[in-house]
């Protein structure tokens, strides 16, 4: 039994190590380092960490990645990544940003990224509130069923819990309306940005 447990542990550790590898053994052997670098740049990976991870992955087959060729590809991919529309897309997807864009393109990327990230955060918040509302509603339904057969000694506590839940639901509904208003504003900003990705943001009178 103990040997079996050790065997499972060894398998689990091997799978964990495999999941940490950026490249498989076969990919290391057949690697086109320019293509890999371009893919990494287009995804916005931090270059030193990403290349070091590739080097670590390929140690298993005694292959040393060509850093010069990889970096040439990385720069080409980074040019595709560091655009306003790419920033918007990555922000909307909730991706992190590793501060990799050069000064010449960082401002445009970050304008899009900030807008997309705000939209994503508001959508996540709204979904969380909707889930919270649904769970409270389900609990009230459950308590209503219990109330029918509850002894007199418990009925007061059940009704009080239902009242508290209804108060919470009213609060959640108010917050939902506020977040939805913010999301509508953010979506309008995103729509404007999609049509004018390289233009400076419009000046709002009074701000």
Rosetta constraint file for C-alpha pairs under 8 A:
AtomPair CA 1 CA 5 HARMONIC 6.35 0.50
AtomPair CA 2 CA 6 HARMONIC 6.31 0.50
AtomPair CA 3 CA 7 HARMONIC 6.16 0.50
AtomPair CA 4 CA 8 HARMONIC 6.30 0.50
AtomPair CA 5 CA 9 HARMONIC 6.14 0.50
AtomPair CA 6 CA 10 HARMONIC 6.10 0.50
AtomPair CA 7 CA 11 HARMONIC 6.26 0.50
AtomPair CA 8 CA 12 HARMONIC 6.10 0.50
AtomPair CA 9 CA 13 HARMONIC 6.13 0.50
AtomPair CA 10 CA 14 HARMONIC 6.17 0.50
AtomPair CA 11 CA 15 HARMONIC 6.24 0.50
AtomPair CA 12 CA 16 HARMONIC 6.19 0.50
AtomPair CA 13 CA 17 HARMONIC 6.24 0.50
AtomPair CA 14 CA 18 HARMONIC 6.15 0.50
AtomPair CA 15 CA 19 HARMONIC 6.16 0.50
AtomPair CA 16 CA 20 HARMONIC 6.54 0.50
AtomPair CA 17 CA 21 HARMONIC 6.69 0.50
AtomPair CA 21 CA 53 HARMONIC 7.17 0.50
AtomPair CA 21 CA 54 HARMONIC 7.49 0.50
AtomPair CA 21 CA 56 HARMONIC 7.77 0.50
AtomPair CA 21 CA 57 HARMONIC 5.20 0.50
AtomPair CA 22 CA 53 HARMONIC 6.40 0.50
AtomPair CA 22 CA 54 HARMONIC 5.83 0.50
AtomPair CA 22 CA 57 HARMONIC 6.32 0.50
AtomPair CA 23 CA 27 HARMONIC 5.75 0.50
AtomPair CA 23 CA 28 HARMONIC 6.27 0.50
AtomPair CA 23 CA 54 HARMONIC 6.44 0.50
AtomPair CA 23 CA 57 HARMONIC 5.96 0.50
AtomPair CA 23 CA 58 HARMONIC 7.27 0.50
AtomPair CA 24 CA 28 HARMONIC 6.28 0.50
AtomPair CA 24 CA 57 HARMONIC 7.23 0.50
AtomPair CA 24 CA 58 HARMONIC 7.84 0.50
AtomPair CA 25 CA 29 HARMONIC 6.36 0.50
AtomPair CA 25 CA 57 HARMONIC 7.67 0.50
AtomPair CA 25 CA 58 HARMONIC 6.64 0.50
AtomPair CA 25 CA 60 HARMONIC 7.15 0.50
AtomPair CA 25 CA 61 HARMONIC 6.45 0.50
AtomPair CA 26 CA 30 HARMONIC 6.27 0.50
AtomPair CA 27 CA 31 HARMONIC 5.43 0.50
AtomPair CA 28 CA 57 HARMONIC 7.84 0.50
AtomPair CA 28 CA 58 HARMONIC 5.60 0.50
AtomPair CA 28 CA 61 HARMONIC 7.59 0.50
AtomPair CA 28 CA 63 HARMONIC 6.91 0.50
AtomPair CA 29 CA 61 HARMONIC 7.60 0.50
AtomPair CA 29 CA 63 HARMONIC 7.23 0.50
AtomPair CA 31 CA 36 HARMONIC 7.49 0.50
AtomPair CA 32 CA 36 HARMONIC 6.31 0.50
AtomPair CA 33 CA 37 HARMONIC 5.89 0.50
AtomPair CA 33 CA 65 HARMONIC 7.00 0.50
AtomPair CA 33 CA 66 HARMONIC 6.48 0.50
AtomPair CA 33 CA 67 HARMONIC 7.87 0.50
AtomPair CA 33 CA 69 HARMONIC 5.97 0.50
AtomPair CA 33 CA 70 HARMONIC 4.66 0.50
AtomPair CA 33 CA 73 HARMONIC 7.44 0.50
AtomPair CA 34 CA 38 HARMONIC 6.10 0.50
AtomPair CA 34 CA 69 HARMONIC 5.26 0.50
AtomPair CA 34 CA 70 HARMONIC 4.62 0.50
AtomPair CA 34 CA 71 HARMONIC 7.29 0.50
AtomPair CA 34 CA 72 HARMONIC 6.48 0.50
AtomPair CA 34 CA 73 HARMONIC 4.34 0.50
AtomPair CA 34 CA 74 HARMONIC 7.32 0.50
AtomPair CA 35 CA 39 HARMONIC 6.24 0.50
AtomPair CA 35 CA 70 HARMONIC 7.52 0.50
AtomPair CA 35 CA 73 HARMONIC 6.08 0.50
AtomPair CA 36 CA 40 HARMONIC 6.22 0.50
AtomPair CA 36 CA 70 HARMONIC 6.71 0.50
AtomPair CA 36 CA 73 HARMONIC 7.15 0.50
AtomPair CA 36 CA 74 HARMONIC 7.77 0.50
AtomPair CA 37 CA 41 HARMONIC 6.11 0.50
AtomPair CA 37 CA 69 HARMONIC 7.82 0.50
AtomPair CA 37 CA 70 HARMONIC 4.51 0.50
AtomPair CA 37 CA 71 HARMONIC 5.97 0.50
AtomPair CA 37 CA 72 HARMONIC 7.17 0.50
AtomPair CA 37 CA 73 HARMONIC 4.46 0.50
AtomPair CA 37 CA 74 HARMONIC 4.12 0.50
AtomPair CA 37 CA 75 HARMONIC 7.81 0.50
AtomPair CA 37 CA 77 HARMONIC 7.22 0.50
AtomPair CA 38 CA 42 HARMONIC 6.09 0.50
AtomPair CA 38 CA 70 HARMONIC 7.52 0.50
AtomPair CA 38 CA 72 HARMONIC 7.74 0.50
AtomPair CA 38 CA 73 HARMONIC 4.11 0.50
AtomPair CA 38 CA 74 HARMONIC 4.35 0.50
AtomPair CA 38 CA 75 HARMONIC 6.92 0.50
AtomPair CA 38 CA 76 HARMONIC 5.79 0.50
AtomPair CA 38 CA 77 HARMONIC 4.15 0.50
AtomPair CA 38 CA 78 HARMONIC 7.30 0.50
AtomPair CA 39 CA 43 HARMONIC 6.30 0.50
AtomPair CA 39 CA 73 HARMONIC 7.77 0.50
AtomPair CA 39 CA 74 HARMONIC 7.10 0.50
AtomPair CA 39 CA 77 HARMONIC 6.05 0.50
AtomPair CA 40 CA 44 HARMONIC 6.43 0.50
AtomPair CA 40 CA 45 HARMONIC 5.72 0.50
AtomPair CA 40 CA 47 HARMONIC 7.98 0.50
AtomPair CA 40 CA 50 HARMONIC 7.65 0.50
AtomPair CA 40 CA 74 HARMONIC 6.10 0.50
AtomPair CA 40 CA 77 HARMONIC 6.88 0.50
AtomPair CA 40 CA 78 HARMONIC 7.97 0.50
AtomPair CA 41 CA 45 HARMONIC 6.08 0.50
AtomPair CA 41 CA 47 HARMONIC 7.72 0.50
AtomPair CA 41 CA 73 HARMONIC 7.44 0.50
AtomPair CA 41 CA 74 HARMONIC 4.38 0.50
AtomPair CA 41 CA 75 HARMONIC 6.31 0.50
AtomPair CA 41 CA 76 HARMONIC 7.06 0.50
AtomPair CA 41 CA 77 HARMONIC 4.18 0.50
AtomPair CA 41 CA 78 HARMONIC 4.21 0.50
AtomPair CA 41 CA 79 HARMONIC 7.77 0.50
AtomPair CA 41 CA 80 HARMONIC 7.95 0.50
AtomPair CA 41 CA 81 HARMONIC 6.83 0.50
AtomPair CA 42 CA 74 HARMONIC 7.49 0.50
AtomPair CA 42 CA 76 HARMONIC 7.90 0.50
AtomPair CA 42 CA 77 HARMONIC 4.12 0.50
AtomPair CA 42 CA 78 HARMONIC 5.07 0.50
AtomPair CA 42 CA 79 HARMONIC 7.42 0.50
AtomPair CA 42 CA 80 HARMONIC 5.75 0.50
AtomPair CA 42 CA 81 HARMONIC 4.73 0.50
AtomPair CA 43 CA 77 HARMONIC 7.70 0.50
AtomPair CA 43 CA 78 HARMONIC 7.73 0.50
AtomPair CA 43 CA 81 HARMONIC 6.56 0.50
AtomPair CA 44 CA 78 HARMONIC 6.59 0.50
AtomPair CA 44 CA 81 HARMONIC 6.22 0.50
AtomPair CA 44 CA 97 HARMONIC 7.28 0.50
AtomPair CA 44 CA 98 HARMONIC 7.05 0.50
AtomPair CA 44 CA 100 HARMONIC 6.81 0.50
AtomPair CA 45 CA 49 HARMONIC 7.97 0.50
AtomPair CA 45 CA 50 HARMONIC 6.36 0.50
AtomPair CA 45 CA 98 HARMONIC 6.80 0.50
AtomPair CA 45 CA 100 HARMONIC 7.61 0.50
AtomPair CA 46 CA 50 HARMONIC 6.03 0.50
AtomPair CA 46 CA 98 HARMONIC 5.84 0.50
AtomPair CA 46 CA 99 HARMONIC 7.83 0.50
AtomPair CA 46 CA 100 HARMONIC 6.31 0.50
AtomPair CA 47 CA 51 HARMONIC 6.01 0.50
AtomPair CA 47 CA 74 HARMONIC 7.76 0.50
AtomPair CA 48 CA 52 HARMONIC 6.06 0.50
AtomPair CA 49 CA 53 HARMONIC 6.14 0.50
AtomPair CA 50 CA 54 HARMONIC 6.39 0.50
AtomPair CA 51 CA 55 HARMONIC 6.21 0.50
AtomPair CA 51 CA 67 HARMONIC 7.51 0.50
AtomPair CA 52 CA 56 HARMONIC 6.15 0.50
AtomPair CA 53 CA 57 HARMONIC 6.15 0.50
AtomPair CA 54 CA 58 HARMONIC 6.22 0.50
AtomPair CA 54 CA 65 HARMONIC 7.36 0.50
AtomPair CA 55 CA 59 HARMONIC 6.28 0.50
AtomPair CA 55 CA 63 HARMONIC 7.87 0.50
AtomPair CA 55 CA 64 HARMONIC 6.26 0.50
AtomPair CA 55 CA 65 HARMONIC 6.01 0.50
AtomPair CA 56 CA 60 HARMONIC 7.79 0.50
AtomPair CA 58 CA 62 HARMONIC 6.30 0.50
AtomPair CA 58 CA 63 HARMONIC 5.35 0.50
AtomPair CA 58 CA 64 HARMONIC 6.73 0.50
AtomPair CA 58 CA 65 HARMONIC 7.57 0.50
AtomPair CA 59 CA 63 HARMONIC 5.92 0.50
AtomPair CA 59 CA 64 HARMONIC 7.13 0.50
AtomPair CA 65 CA 70 HARMONIC 7.73 0.50
AtomPair CA 66 CA 70 HARMONIC 6.07 0.50
AtomPair CA 67 CA 71 HARMONIC 5.90 0.50
AtomPair CA 68 CA 72 HARMONIC 6.33 0.50
AtomPair CA 69 CA 73 HARMONIC 6.48 0.50
AtomPair CA 70 CA 74 HARMONIC 6.09 0.50
AtomPair CA 71 CA 75 HARMONIC 6.14 0.50
AtomPair CA 72 CA 76 HARMONIC 6.55 0.50
AtomPair CA 73 CA 77 HARMONIC 6.23 0.50
AtomPair CA 74 CA 78 HARMONIC 5.96 0.50
AtomPair CA 75 CA 79 HARMONIC 6.34 0.50
AtomPair CA 76 CA 80 HARMONIC 7.04 0.50
AtomPair CA 77 CA 81 HARMONIC 6.41 0.50
AtomPair CA 78 CA 82 HARMONIC 5.99 0.50
AtomPair CA 78 CA 101 HARMONIC 7.32 0.50
AtomPair CA 79 CA 83 HARMONIC 7.34 0.50
AtomPair CA 80 CA 86 HARMONIC 7.63 0.50
AtomPair CA 81 CA 86 HARMONIC 5.74 0.50
AtomPair CA 81 CA 87 HARMONIC 7.48 0.50
AtomPair CA 82 CA 86 HARMONIC 6.59 0.50
AtomPair CA 82 CA 87 HARMONIC 6.90 0.50
AtomPair CA 82 CA 101 HARMONIC 5.70 0.50
AtomPair CA 82 CA 105 HARMONIC 5.90 0.50
AtomPair CA 82 CA 106 HARMONIC 6.55 0.50
AtomPair CA 82 CA 108 HARMONIC 7.75 0.50
AtomPair CA 82 CA 109 HARMONIC 5.42 0.50
AtomPair CA 83 CA 87 HARMONIC 6.19 0.50
AtomPair CA 83 CA 105 HARMONIC 6.66 0.50
AtomPair CA 83 CA 106 HARMONIC 7.99 0.50
AtomPair CA 83 CA 108 HARMONIC 6.22 0.50
AtomPair CA 83 CA 109 HARMONIC 4.94 0.50
AtomPair CA 84 CA 88 HARMONIC 6.33 0.50
AtomPair CA 84 CA 108 HARMONIC 4.76 0.50
AtomPair CA 84 CA 109 HARMONIC 4.20 0.50
AtomPair CA 84 CA 110 HARMONIC 7.13 0.50
AtomPair CA 84 CA 111 HARMONIC 6.62 0.50
AtomPair CA 84 CA 112 HARMONIC 4.95 0.50
AtomPair CA 84 CA 113 HARMONIC 7.48 0.50
AtomPair CA 84 CA 197 HARMONIC 5.88 0.50
AtomPair CA 84 CA 198 HARMONIC 6.99 0.50
AtomPair CA 85 CA 89 HARMONIC 6.23 0.50
AtomPair CA 85 CA 109 HARMONIC 7.24 0.50
AtomPair CA 85 CA 112 HARMONIC 6.12 0.50
AtomPair CA 85 CA 194 HARMONIC 7.18 0.50
AtomPair CA 85 CA 197 HARMONIC 6.55 0.50
AtomPair CA 86 CA 90 HARMONIC 6.16 0.50
AtomPair CA 86 CA 109 HARMONIC 6.85 0.50
AtomPair CA 86 CA 112 HARMONIC 7.35 0.50
AtomPair CA 86 CA 113 HARMONIC 7.73 0.50
AtomPair CA 87 CA 91 HARMONIC 6.03 0.50
AtomPair CA 87 CA 108 HARMONIC 7.83 0.50
AtomPair CA 87 CA 109 HARMONIC 4.59 0.50
AtomPair CA 87 CA 110 HARMONIC 6.11 0.50
AtomPair CA 87 CA 111 HARMONIC 7.29 0.50
AtomPair CA 87 CA 112 HARMONIC 4.63 0.50
AtomPair CA 87 CA 113 HARMONIC 4.06 0.50
AtomPair CA 87 CA 114 HARMONIC 7.80 0.50
AtomPair CA 87 CA 116 HARMONIC 7.46 0.50
AtomPair CA 88 CA 92 HARMONIC 6.07 0.50
AtomPair CA 88 CA 109 HARMONIC 7.47 0.50
AtomPair CA 88 CA 111 HARMONIC 7.71 0.50
AtomPair CA 88 CA 112 HARMONIC 3.99 0.50
AtomPair CA 88 CA 113 HARMONIC 4.49 0.50
AtomPair CA 88 CA 114 HARMONIC 7.33 0.50
AtomPair CA 88 CA 115 HARMONIC 6.46 0.50
AtomPair CA 88 CA 116 HARMONIC 4.69 0.50
AtomPair CA 88 CA 117 HARMONIC 7.58 0.50
AtomPair CA 89 CA 93 HARMONIC 6.23 0.50
AtomPair CA 89 CA 112 HARMONIC 7.73 0.50
AtomPair CA 89 CA 113 HARMONIC 7.23 0.50
AtomPair CA 89 CA 116 HARMONIC 6.56 0.50
AtomPair CA 90 CA 94 HARMONIC 6.33 0.50
AtomPair CA 90 CA 95 HARMONIC 5.36 0.50
AtomPair CA 90 CA 96 HARMONIC 7.76 0.50
AtomPair CA 90 CA 113 HARMONIC 6.42 0.50
AtomPair CA 90 CA 116 HARMONIC 7.18 0.50
AtomPair CA 90 CA 117 HARMONIC 7.78 0.50
AtomPair CA 91 CA 95 HARMONIC 5.93 0.50
AtomPair CA 91 CA 96 HARMONIC 7.71 0.50
AtomPair CA 91 CA 112 HARMONIC 7.32 0.50
AtomPair CA 91 CA 113 HARMONIC 4.49 0.50
AtomPair CA 91 CA 114 HARMONIC 6.49 0.50
AtomPair CA 91 CA 115 HARMONIC 7.08 0.50
AtomPair CA 91 CA 116 HARMONIC 4.14 0.50
AtomPair CA 91 CA 117 HARMONIC 3.99 0.50
AtomPair CA 91 CA 118 HARMONIC 7.64 0.50
AtomPair CA 91 CA 120 HARMONIC 7.00 0.50
AtomPair CA 92 CA 113 HARMONIC 7.55 0.50
AtomPair CA 92 CA 115 HARMONIC 7.95 0.50
AtomPair CA 92 CA 116 HARMONIC 4.15 0.50
AtomPair CA 92 CA 117 HARMONIC 5.26 0.50
AtomPair CA 92 CA 118 HARMONIC 7.82 0.50
AtomPair CA 92 CA 119 HARMONIC 6.43 0.50
AtomPair CA 92 CA 120 HARMONIC 5.03 0.50
AtomPair CA 93 CA 116 HARMONIC 7.72 0.50
AtomPair CA 93 CA 117 HARMONIC 7.62 0.50
AtomPair CA 93 CA 120 HARMONIC 6.89 0.50
AtomPair CA 94 CA 117 HARMONIC 6.10 0.50
AtomPair CA 94 CA 120 HARMONIC 6.28 0.50
AtomPair CA 94 CA 121 HARMONIC 7.85 0.50
AtomPair CA 101 CA 105 HARMONIC 6.23 0.50
AtomPair CA 101 CA 106 HARMONIC 4.95 0.50
AtomPair CA 101 CA 109 HARMONIC 7.82 0.50
AtomPair CA 102 CA 106 HARMONIC 5.65 0.50
AtomPair CA 103 CA 107 HARMONIC 7.04 0.50
AtomPair CA 105 CA 109 HARMONIC 6.35 0.50
AtomPair CA 106 CA 110 HARMONIC 5.95 0.50
AtomPair CA 107 CA 111 HARMONIC 6.19 0.50
AtomPair CA 108 CA 112 HARMONIC 6.60 0.50
AtomPair CA 108 CA 197 HARMONIC 7.98 0.50
AtomPair CA 108 CA 198 HARMONIC 7.04 0.50
AtomPair CA 109 CA 113 HARMONIC 6.02 0.50
AtomPair CA 110 CA 114 HARMONIC 5.76 0.50
AtomPair CA 111 CA 115 HARMONIC 6.41 0.50
AtomPair CA 112 CA 116 HARMONIC 6.11 0.50
AtomPair CA 112 CA 193 HARMONIC 7.54 0.50
AtomPair CA 112 CA 197 HARMONIC 7.70 0.50
AtomPair CA 113 CA 117 HARMONIC 5.84 0.50
AtomPair CA 114 CA 118 HARMONIC 6.08 0.50
AtomPair CA 115 CA 119 HARMONIC 6.30 0.50
AtomPair CA 115 CA 186 HARMONIC 7.13 0.50
AtomPair CA 115 CA 189 HARMONIC 7.46 0.50
AtomPair CA 115 CA 190 HARMONIC 6.38 0.50
AtomPair CA 116 CA 120 HARMONIC 6.11 0.50
AtomPair CA 116 CA 190 HARMONIC 7.14 0.50
AtomPair CA 117 CA 121 HARMONIC 6.08 0.50
AtomPair CA 118 CA 122 HARMONIC 6.18 0.50
AtomPair CA 118 CA 186 HARMONIC 7.15 0.50
AtomPair CA 119 CA 123 HARMONIC 6.15 0.50
AtomPair CA 119 CA 183 HARMONIC 6.32 0.50
AtomPair CA 119 CA 186 HARMONIC 5.78 0.50
AtomPair CA 119 CA 187 HARMONIC 6.65 0.50
AtomPair CA 120 CA 124 HARMONIC 6.12 0.50
AtomPair CA 121 CA 125 HARMONIC 6.10 0.50
AtomPair CA 122 CA 126 HARMONIC 6.07 0.50
AtomPair CA 122 CA 179 HARMONIC 6.59 0.50
AtomPair CA 122 CA 180 HARMONIC 7.92 0.50
AtomPair CA 122 CA 182 HARMONIC 7.42 0.50
AtomPair CA 122 CA 183 HARMONIC 5.83 0.50
AtomPair CA 123 CA 127 HARMONIC 6.17 0.50
AtomPair CA 123 CA 183 HARMONIC 6.96 0.50
AtomPair CA 124 CA 128 HARMONIC 6.16 0.50
AtomPair CA 125 CA 129 HARMONIC 6.24 0.50
AtomPair CA 125 CA 179 HARMONIC 7.54 0.50
AtomPair CA 126 CA 130 HARMONIC 6.18 0.50
AtomPair CA 126 CA 176 HARMONIC 6.28 0.50
AtomPair CA 126 CA 179 HARMONIC 6.40 0.50
AtomPair CA 126 CA 180 HARMONIC 7.05 0.50
AtomPair CA 127 CA 131 HARMONIC 6.16 0.50
AtomPair CA 128 CA 132 HARMONIC 6.10 0.50
AtomPair CA 129 CA 133 HARMONIC 6.05 0.50
AtomPair CA 129 CA 172 HARMONIC 6.50 0.50
AtomPair CA 129 CA 175 HARMONIC 7.87 0.50
AtomPair CA 129 CA 176 HARMONIC 6.48 0.50
AtomPair CA 130 CA 134 HARMONIC 6.15 0.50
AtomPair CA 130 CA 176 HARMONIC 7.64 0.50
AtomPair CA 131 CA 135 HARMONIC 6.22 0.50
AtomPair CA 132 CA 136 HARMONIC 6.32 0.50
AtomPair CA 132 CA 172 HARMONIC 7.84 0.50
AtomPair CA 133 CA 137 HARMONIC 6.13 0.50
AtomPair CA 133 CA 169 HARMONIC 5.96 0.50
AtomPair CA 133 CA 172 HARMONIC 6.54 0.50
AtomPair CA 133 CA 173 HARMONIC 7.77 0.50
AtomPair CA 134 CA 138 HARMONIC 6.13 0.50
AtomPair CA 135 CA 139 HARMONIC 6.19 0.50
AtomPair CA 136 CA 140 HARMONIC 6.27 0.50
AtomPair CA 136 CA 165 HARMONIC 6.25 0.50
AtomPair CA 136 CA 169 HARMONIC 6.98 0.50
AtomPair CA 137 CA 141 HARMONIC 6.37 0.50
AtomPair CA 137 CA 165 HARMONIC 7.94 0.50
AtomPair CA 137 CA 169 HARMONIC 7.78 0.50
AtomPair CA 138 CA 142 HARMONIC 6.26 0.50
AtomPair CA 139 CA 143 HARMONIC 6.12 0.50
AtomPair CA 140 CA 144 HARMONIC 6.05 0.50
AtomPair CA 140 CA 162 HARMONIC 5.85 0.50
AtomPair CA 140 CA 165 HARMONIC 7.09 0.50
AtomPair CA 141 CA 145 HARMONIC 6.48 0.50
AtomPair CA 142 CA 146 HARMONIC 6.37 0.50
AtomPair CA 143 CA 147 HARMONIC 5.97 0.50
AtomPair CA 143 CA 158 HARMONIC 6.66 0.50
AtomPair CA 143 CA 162 HARMONIC 7.13 0.50
AtomPair CA 144 CA 148 HARMONIC 6.84 0.50
AtomPair CA 145 CA 149 HARMONIC 7.59 0.50
AtomPair CA 146 CA 150 HARMONIC 5.90 0.50
AtomPair CA 147 CA 155 HARMONIC 6.25 0.50
AtomPair CA 147 CA 158 HARMONIC 6.80 0.50
AtomPair CA 147 CA 159 HARMONIC 7.94 0.50
AtomPair CA 150 CA 154 HARMONIC 6.17 0.50
AtomPair CA 150 CA 155 HARMONIC 6.08 0.50
AtomPair CA 151 CA 155 HARMONIC 6.47 0.50
AtomPair CA 152 CA 156 HARMONIC 7.54 0.50
AtomPair CA 154 CA 158 HARMONIC 6.35 0.50
AtomPair CA 155 CA 159 HARMONIC 6.14 0.50
AtomPair CA 156 CA 160 HARMONIC 6.16 0.50
AtomPair CA 157 CA 161 HARMONIC 6.15 0.50
AtomPair CA 158 CA 162 HARMONIC 6.24 0.50
AtomPair CA 159 CA 163 HARMONIC 6.18 0.50
AtomPair CA 160 CA 164 HARMONIC 6.23 0.50
AtomPair CA 161 CA 165 HARMONIC 6.21 0.50
AtomPair CA 162 CA 166 HARMONIC 6.20 0.50
AtomPair CA 163 CA 167 HARMONIC 6.28 0.50
AtomPair CA 164 CA 168 HARMONIC 6.23 0.50
AtomPair CA 165 CA 169 HARMONIC 6.10 0.50
AtomPair CA 166 CA 170 HARMONIC 6.27 0.50
AtomPair CA 167 CA 171 HARMONIC 6.38 0.50
AtomPair CA 168 CA 172 HARMONIC 6.13 0.50
AtomPair CA 169 CA 173 HARMONIC 6.07 0.50
AtomPair CA 170 CA 174 HARMONIC 6.35 0.50
AtomPair CA 171 CA 175 HARMONIC 6.28 0.50
AtomPair CA 172 CA 176 HARMONIC 5.98 0.50
AtomPair CA 173 CA 177 HARMONIC 6.31 0.50
AtomPair CA 174 CA 178 HARMONIC 6.41 0.50
AtomPair CA 175 CA 179 HARMONIC 6.10 0.50
AtomPair CA 176 CA 180 HARMONIC 5.94 0.50
AtomPair CA 177 CA 181 HARMONIC 6.19 0.50
AtomPair CA 178 CA 182 HARMONIC 6.39 0.50
AtomPair CA 179 CA 183 HARMONIC 6.03 0.50
AtomPair CA 180 CA 184 HARMONIC 6.06 0.50
AtomPair CA 181 CA 185 HARMONIC 6.37 0.50
AtomPair CA 182 CA 186 HARMONIC 6.14 0.50
AtomPair CA 183 CA 187 HARMONIC 5.97 0.50
AtomPair CA 184 CA 188 HARMONIC 6.22 0.50
AtomPair CA 185 CA 189 HARMONIC 6.34 0.50
AtomPair CA 186 CA 190 HARMONIC 6.19 0.50
AtomPair CA 187 CA 191 HARMONIC 6.11 0.50
AtomPair CA 188 CA 192 HARMONIC 6.28 0.50
AtomPair CA 189 CA 193 HARMONIC 6.10 0.50
AtomPair CA 190 CA 194 HARMONIC 6.09 0.50
AtomPair CA 191 CA 195 HARMONIC 6.54 0.50
AtomPair CA 192 CA 196 HARMONIC 6.15 0.50
AtomPair CA 193 CA 197 HARMONIC 4.98 0.50
AtomPair CA 193 CA 201 HARMONIC 7.95 0.50
AtomPair CA 203 CA 207 HARMONIC 7.69 0.50
